[in-house]
């Protein structure tokens, strides 16, 4: 029996149109107006368009046969004197293939016809909310509080959604891990640039934003982050996405886009004008939590000065996560640390009791006494004590950046702010200068192309360096986590943990030294084998 093959000639032209449309989009959707006229006014006479989402079209409300397909999405449209654009935005929202369950226009102190435009859509279910917030963040949050759906979408009043925007974003939300769904951004108005958003990569997003303000968000993710913050000189959408993604949520790219209107008063132009050259501002580095990590080995002589240095830091202490790592194995020293930590006025405090493993056959004191002469392999285990602390840090640090301060270091009050302001999108670490008491030179070093290391005298300004001791060092945690800490001190020639770490970090970003950060390196005692004493480094930090 020979199977019969039926060809639907009526459908064949639509197959051809679909292929042509795919090729057109692959070429960047050129000449959208001409394409629309040709397809609808010429070819449409013979083959009526079934669905053609040409860019920059104002759509009518969704057809009646879609009414039962309403989504579990609320759309919030903040508007300040954008009544001239508002109708186009509303039409595009109401024309969705998966219409929203709720639409609210939030009028933030407008003096134009925003109210009248919104009320003309009242019969279509559009709600109106008026306030005097004079802040897009507060307006968005106010609108969100009046909605109760599982998903929420914020659309600026001068932008336009393609008909399938909500439907395509909801497809990504089938994965319960997804808290944010986003698409590409097609600019129109003063220019016609198409911005292709990259697939989601958390590390890249924390460096630079590639998600527009029109992302569909899961309500619980939005609420967990506390909604938008109104921060001066900070892009509120990127700030929100980073706070959502600091939890286990992920983002996902949808096969769609948003039409973003570009004009002199648009938020994009405002952001480009205000934030140029100030990465720390747009990344809100002074407004986000940061970890300060210190390893301790039982030394008490520098403790009061160290604690006072932390108290004097000119930074919002409610944003500080203070983590003290205690390898001393001494109960009385541990009690002192815990009592002092409880008295610190910080946002979060962590004490880790971590005595050295019995396998090593050493205590911090025997490492101090035996390190120089390498008694019982003390040099190796001295380094192991250090990487024990920092590998533990990698497993539990909850913040984007960590400031390592050793227990004999007192930074100036402005140190943390200065170091954060040194960061740009491509920075892996920022170090501060301090001197080695034994050799008398800076612990910041340069590395030549051949791998040779030399230590300069203190300089001024900011420059790229090879690395530094960990005494006062700011790290981007995502880069730090790419390699475990380890040592080659037992190799020939020996290679210390800090040199290995910075060599790895330079593969991922810049290591910068801000020479203008003032740091005091307190003098301490080191016991050589016998009664002789001299100034020397910490048993854990090696400095």
N, C-alpha and C positions, 0 to 999 in steps of 0.2 A: 504493500500500500504506500503510495507516494504522498507525503504530507503536503497540504496546500499552504501557500504563503499569500497572505492578503496585505496589500499595500494601500493605506488610506491616503489617497492623493490630496484630500482636503487638508490633512495634517502636515503634508510634506513641506509646504512653504514655511510653516511655523518652525519646523525643525531647522530649516535654513536660516530663518531669522534668529533663532536661538544661538546657532553657531556664530553668526555675524555679531550678535550682541556680546558674546563671550570674547571674541577677538577685539571688539571695540573697547571693552572695559580693560582688556589686557594692555591696550595701547594708551591707557590713561583717560579714556572717555573724551576724546577731542571733539570740538565743535558740537556741544550738546544741543544747542538751539537748532542748528541745521539738521542734525540727525532726527530730532523730534518732529520737525516739520515734514521731512521726507517720509518718515515712518507713518505718521498719523494722517497727514493731508494727502499724500500721494498713494503709498502702498495700502494705507488704511481703507481706501475705497473698495479694494478687492479682497483684502484679508484684514478684517478689523483686529485691532490690537487687543490681546487677551489681558496682558499685564505688562506695562513698560515703565519702569521706575526711572525715567529720565531725570537728570539732576535739575534742581532749581525750579521744580514745578509746584504750584500751589494746588493741593488736592481738595476735593469735596469730601464731605463726611462719608464714613464707611457705608457700603451698601447694606440693605436690610438683611440680606442672607448671611451677613457676618455677625449680626447682633448677638447671637447665642455663643459666640466665641470670645467673649470678653475675658481679658487676662486678669490676673491677680496683681495688677500694677497700678500704682498711683503716679500721676505726673504732676510735678510742682513747677510752675513757671514764675520765677521772680521777675518783676518788671518795675523799672524806674524810668518813667518818661520815654518808654519805647512803644507807645501806642501805635505809632506808624507802622511798626513791624509785627505787632502782636497777632493780628488776624491770620497772617501767613503761618505763624508758629502754631496757632490753635488748629487751623485747618489741617496741617500736617499731622498733628497729634490725633485728631478725630478721624482721620482717614486711615489709621493703622489697620493692617490685616488682622491684628489681634488688638482690638480697641482697649484702652485702659479702663479700669473699673471706676476711676476717679480722676478728675482733672481740677486743679485749683490754681488760679492766678493770684499771686501774692503781690499786691500793689504796695511798693515801698516808697511812700511819700511822693507819688507822681503828681505832676501838675498839668498833665495833658489829658487826653481822652481815654486813658487806660481803663477806667471804670466803665465807661459807656461801651467800649469794644467788648469787654468781658461780659457785661450784662446781655449783650446781643446774642451771646452763645449760651445763655442760661437754660433755654429749652433743650439744649443738647447735653445738659448735665454739667456744664462748667461752673465751678463755684468761684466766688470772689472774696478775697481776704485783704483788708486794708490795715496798714500799720505805718509807724514813723520810725522804723529801725535805722534807716540810712546805712545799712550794711547788708550786702548780699548774703553773707553767712547767716546773720540773724533772720533775714527774710526766708531763706531756704529752710532753716530749722523750724520757724513758725509754721510754714506750710506743711512740713513733714508731720508736725504734731497733730494736725487735723486729719491725717489719713491713717488707715488701719490695714492696708494690704501687706502681703508678704514681700513685695518688691516695690522699690521707689526709684523714680527717674526724674532728674532735674534737667529742665530744658530752658535755656536762655530765651528771652522774649524776641530776640532778633535772629533766631536760628530756625532751621527747618529739618524735620525728620523725613527720610524716605518711608514709603508705606510699610515696609517689612521690618522696620528697625526694632520694634518691641518683640516681634515674633522671633527674629534672629537672635536677639540677646537672651530671650527666654530659653532657647535651645541650649545655650551654654549653662543655664541655671539648672538643668537636669542633673548635673553633677553637684551633689550637696556640699562639696568643698568650695565651690565657686561663690565668692562674695561680691565680685565685681565683673560685669561683662561689658566689653567696649568694642568699638569698631574704628574704622579709619575716619579721617576728618577732611572733608572737601571744603576748602575756603572759597567763598564767592563774595563779590563786592568790589573792593579795590584791587584784588588780585584773584587768580584762579588756581592757586596751588593745591595740589592733592597731597596730603600728608598720610603716608602709609604707616600705620602703627605696627610696631614689631610684635611678634608673639610674646606672650607674657614671660618675663624673666624678672624675678623679684629683685635680684641684685642690681640689674640695670635700672629698674624703676626707682629704687632708692637713691641711685646716683642722679638720674635725670628723668623727668616725667615724659611719658609718651601716651598717656591716657587723657582724653579730653574730658571736659566737665560734664559731658552728657552720658556718662556710664550708667548702666542699670545696676542698682545695688540691692543686695539682699537686706531686708529690713533689719534683721538681727545683727548683721555685720555693722550696719550704719549706727544702730543704737548702741552696740557694744563699744564703738569708738567714741561715742558721745556727740555724733553729728559734726557739723562744721565748727571750726574755731574762727573767731574774728581777730586775726593777728595782723598788725600793721606790716606792710611790705612782704606779705607771704601769700603765695597762690593757694587759696583755701582748698581747692579740689585735690591738688597733689598732697597737701598736708593731710587731708582726710584719708586718701588712699594709702598713704604710708602707715597711718595709725591703724587702719583696718588690717593691713597685711602684716603688721607686727604680731598679730594673732595668727593661728594656723590657716586662716582663709587664703585662697588663691584667687587670681584673676584669670579671665579667659577672653581671647579675642573672638568676636562674632564676625560672620561674613556679611558685614553691612557698613554703613558710614553715616555721618551726620553732615548736613550742610551748615557750615559755620560762616556767618556773615562778617566780613572784615570791613570796618570803616574807622574813621579817626577816633570815634568814641568807644569802639569795641574794647572788651576786656583784654583781648590779646595785645592790642596796641598799648594799652595802659600798662600791662605787665612788662612788655618789652622796654618801655620807657623807664619804668621805675626800678627794675631789677637788674639792669645791665651791669655786669661786673661785680655783683654782690651775691655770690653763690650761697654764702652762709645765711643770707636773708631769705632767698627763695626756698632754700632747703630747711628753713626754720631750725637751724642747728642749736640756737640758744634757747629754743622753746620746747625741745624734746628731751626725754629722759636720757641720762648718760650714766654708765657704770664707772666707778672709781675702784680699782682693784689694787690691794697691797698684800704681798706675802710677808708673814712674820715668822721668825725663828727663835723668839724668846728674848730679844734684845729690849731692854727697858730704858737705857740711857737717853735715847732720842725720842721716846714715845710722846712726851708732853709737847715738845716742839712740833712733832709731826701732826698731832691732833689739832693743835692751835692753827697750824697752816691750813688744815681742811676747813676749820670753822671760819677762817678769814677769807675763804674763796669768794670772790664777787660773782656769784652765780645763784640762780634760784635753787635753793637747797631742797625744795620739794621735788625737783626733777632728778636728784642724785640717788643712784643705787650704790650704796657703799658695801663692798665685799671685802672682808678680812679673812685671809687664809692662814691658819695657824698650824705650823709644822713643829712647834716647840716640844710638844709632848709633856709640857709642864702644866698641871692643873691650876696652880696659882696664877700663872701667866694667862691662861685661857680665861679665868674669871675676870682678870683685869681687862682683857679685851672686850669681853661680853658686857661688862658694866659700862665701859666707856662707849661702846657701840650703842647701848640702850639710851645713853644720854645725848647722842648725836641727833640733831634736828634735821633729819634727811627724809626723803620720801620712802626709802626702802633700805633696810640694813640686813646683811647676811653674814653670819659667822660660820666658817667651816673649820671643824676640828680635823686635822689631817696629819697625825704623827707619821714620821718616816717609817716605811716598812721594816719589820724585823729582819727580813732577808738581807738588808743592806749591812747590818752589823754596825750601824753608826747612829749617833745622835747629832743634832745640830752643833753641839759643843765639840764633839770629836772631829767633825768636818772642819770647824774653824781651826782647831789645833793641828790637824794633820794635813791640811790642804797644800800648804806651800811645799812640804817635803814629801807629799803624796804617800803618807803613812796609811797602810791598809786600803790602798786605791782610793784615797779621800778625794782626789781631784775629780775623778769620774763621778763619785756619788754626790759631790758638791754640786756639780752641774745637774745631776739627776734631781736633786732637791728643787732646783730652780724650775726645770721643765715639768716636774710633778705639779707645781703650783699653776703654771701657765696652761698646761694641757687640761687641767681641771677647769680653768677659766673658759676655755673653748667650748666645753660641754654645757655650760650653764649661763653664759652671758646673755641677757635678754634685750640688750640695747644695740643700736646701730653703731655706736662708737664706745670705746672704753679708754679711760685714762689710767695708765699704770703709774703709780707713785710708790717708790720704794720707801722703806720705813726710816731712812736717814735723809730724806729729801723734804725741803720746805719750799714750795712754790710761792711766788708772789700772788697777792689776791687776784690780780687780773690774768693770771696764767692760763686758766681754762678758756676764758673768753678769747684771749689772743690766739690760742692754738686752734680753736674751732673756726675763728675767722680766717685762718690760714688755709683751711680746707677748700678744695674745689672738687669738681666731679671726678677727677682722675687722681685724687690723692689717696694713697694707701696708709700713710702714717705721717704724723708731725711730731718732731722731737724738739726738746729744749736742751740747751747747752748746760753742762755742769762739769767741773774739773775732777780728774783723778787725783786724790791726795798723795798717792805714791809717786806717780810719774810727772805730775804737774801740768799735764796738757788736757785739752778738752776730750771728753769721751764721745764727741761727735767725730765721725771719720768720713773721709772721701775714699772712693774706690776707683782705681784706674781701669782702663779697658782690659789690661792684663790681669786684673784682679788684685793688684797690690793695694795696700791700705796705708793711709797716712792721716795723722791727726793735726788739724790746723789750730791756730790760736783763735780766740773768740772774735767773731766778726759782727756785722750789723745787717739788719734786714732779713729777707727770706730767700733761701736758695735750696736747690736740690742737692742732697748728700747721699752718701752710701749707707749710713746707719748711725746708731748711737747705742750707748748703754740704755737699759730700760728705765733708768731712774725717774724720768718724767717724760713719758711717751704716750701719744694719742694714736690709737689704731682704729681703722675701719674694720669692724669685726668680720664682715663677710670675706674680706681678703685674708685676715688672720686665720680664719678657719680652713683655708684651702690646703694647709699643710700642718701636720703635727709638729710640736716642738721636739727637737732632739739635739744631741750633741755629738761631736767627733773629737772631744778633748783627748781621747785615748788613741787617736790616729796620729800618723806622722806625715806632714806637720799637723799639730792640733788645730781644730776649728771649734770655736765657742758657739753656744746656742744662739747668742744675739746676732752674730755675724751670719749664721745660717738662716735665721729668721728674716733679716732684712734683705739678704740676697734673694730669698723667695718672694718677698713683698714687692721688690722692684720689678718683678715680672708682671704684676697686676696693676701697678700704679706708681705714682711718685712718692718718694720719701723726702719730705721737706723739713728743713730746720728753720725755726723762727728764732734767730739769734737774739731778738729783743725781749724774749721771755726770761725774766730773772728767776733763778733757782738757787737756793742755798743747799750745798751738800755738807751735811753735818759730819764732823770728825768723830770717828769711833775707834774702838780698840780691836786689834786682831792679835790673837795669841799664837806665836810661833812655837815650835816644839822646845819647851824649856821656859825659863823665867822671863825671857826677853819679850817686850811689848812694843808695838808700833801702830800708828794709825793705819786702818785697813778696811776692807770691804765687809759687807754683810754676809752672813753664812748662807743666805738664800739667794741674794741677788748677785753676789760676786763683785760688788762695787764698793 
